[in-house]
Amino acid sequence: MINMTKEYLEGKIESFAYNLDFSYELEKRYKKMRREEEDYCDLIYEFLYEEGVARYNGLSEIASKNWFISNTIT
């Protein structure tokens, strides 16, 4: 999930594909991720999905990337 976001920010994945793929992968992997690392899973869901993908789904690719970059701790 994190690698997919990194590839999106590096321009290796386009925004429409990232939005669709991230949502699909999250749904597919959520239960397993939560069992393995609950806190980390919650961060991925709350920050990347709720605050990123779901909230900014209608934004342009540039606006979406700017949000991720400005809200990501490197």
LOTI-121922 format. One record per residue (C-alpha): x, y, z. Coordinates in nm, 4 decimals. Layout:
BEGIN
+----------+----------+----------+
!        x !        y !        z !
+----------+----------+----------+
!        X !        Y !        Z !
...
+----------+----------+----------+
***
This chain:
BEGIN
+----------+----------+----------+
!        x !        y !        z !
+----------+----------+----------+
!   0.0000 !   0.0000 !   0.0000 !
!   0.2804 !   0.2370 !   0.0898 !
!   0.4845 !   0.1325 !  -0.2147 !
!   0.1832 !   0.1935 !  -0.4384 !
!   0.1493 !   0.5460 !  -0.2965 !
!   0.5198 !   0.6082 !  -0.3459 !
!   0.4973 !   0.4940 !  -0.7096 !
!   0.2000 !   0.7259 !  -0.7613 !
!   0.3899 !   1.0227 !  -0.6204 !
!   0.6902 !   0.9390 !  -0.8402 !
!   0.4665 !   0.9423 !  -1.1484 !
!   0.4857 !   0.5688 !  -1.2155 !
!   0.1082 !   0.5252 !  -1.1648 !
!  -0.1567 !   0.7657 !  -1.2961 !
!  -0.4144 !   0.9040 !  -1.0549 !
!  -0.7172 !   0.7192 !  -1.1954 !
!  -0.5346 !   0.3859 !  -1.1709 !
!  -0.4036 !   0.4662 !  -0.8232 !
!  -0.7505 !   0.5589 !  -0.6954 !
!  -0.9038 !   0.2389 !  -0.8279 !
!  -0.6154 !   0.0089 !  -0.7371 !
!  -0.5611 !   0.1503 !  -0.3892 !
!  -0.9272 !   0.1073 !  -0.2955 !
!  -0.9307 !  -0.2468 !  -0.4354 !
!  -0.6067 !  -0.3497 !  -0.2648 !
!  -0.7152 !  -0.2000 !   0.0655 !
!  -1.0414 !  -0.3915 !   0.0578 !
!  -0.8629 !  -0.7118 !  -0.0408 !
!  -0.5855 !  -0.6880 !   0.2214 !
!  -0.7496 !  -0.5002 !   0.5092 !
!  -0.8313 !  -0.7955 !   0.7375 !
!  -0.4856 !  -0.9489 !   0.7020 !
!  -0.3102 !  -0.6143 !   0.7506 !
!  -0.5184 !  -0.5455 !   1.0604 !
!  -0.4309 !  -0.8832 !   1.2139 !
!  -0.0615 !  -0.8328 !   1.1468 !
!  -0.0241 !  -0.4708 !   1.2545 !
!  -0.3378 !  -0.2981 !   1.3804 !
!  -0.1915 !   0.0485 !   1.4416 !
!  -0.0120 !   0.0611 !   1.1075 !
!  -0.3247 !  -0.0587 !   0.9297 !
!  -0.5321 !   0.2117 !   1.0990 !
!  -0.2832 !   0.4761 !   0.9860 !
!  -0.2993 !   0.3527 !   0.6272 !
!  -0.6784 !   0.3504 !   0.6329 !
!  -0.7280 !   0.6844 !   0.8055 !
!  -0.4488 !   0.8832 !   0.6454 !
!  -0.3986 !   0.7409 !   0.2974 !
!  -0.7529 !   0.6275 !   0.2253 !
!  -0.9931 !   0.8546 !   0.4156 !
!  -0.7820 !   1.1701 !   0.4033 !
!  -0.6259 !   1.1016 !   0.0640 !
!  -0.7872 !   0.8722 !  -0.1893 !
!  -1.1521 !   0.9006 !  -0.0829 !
!  -1.1462 !   1.2703 !   0.0013 !
!  -0.9552 !   1.3861 !  -0.3051 !
!  -1.0872 !   1.1401 !  -0.5602 !
!  -1.2269 !   1.4214 !  -0.7777 !
!  -0.9152 !   1.6378 !  -0.7746 !
!  -0.6780 !   1.6700 !  -1.0627 !
!  -0.3647 !   1.4585 !  -1.0532 !
!  -0.1503 !   1.7603 !  -0.9679 !
!  -0.3758 !   1.8735 !  -0.6814 !
!  -0.3953 !   1.5199 !  -0.5444 !
!  -0.0165 !   1.4729 !  -0.5524 !
!   0.0351 !   1.8129 !  -0.3919 !
!  -0.1895 !   1.7085 !  -0.1027 !
!  -0.0017 !   1.3815 !  -0.0518 !
!   0.3367 !   1.5515 !  -0.0699 !
!   0.2426 !   1.8324 !   0.1690 !
!   0.0965 !   1.5842 !   0.4192 !
!   0.3664 !   1.3193 !   0.4063 !
!   0.6502 !   1.3016 !   0.6537 !
!   0.9686 !   1.1985 !   0.4765 !
+----------+----------+----------+
***
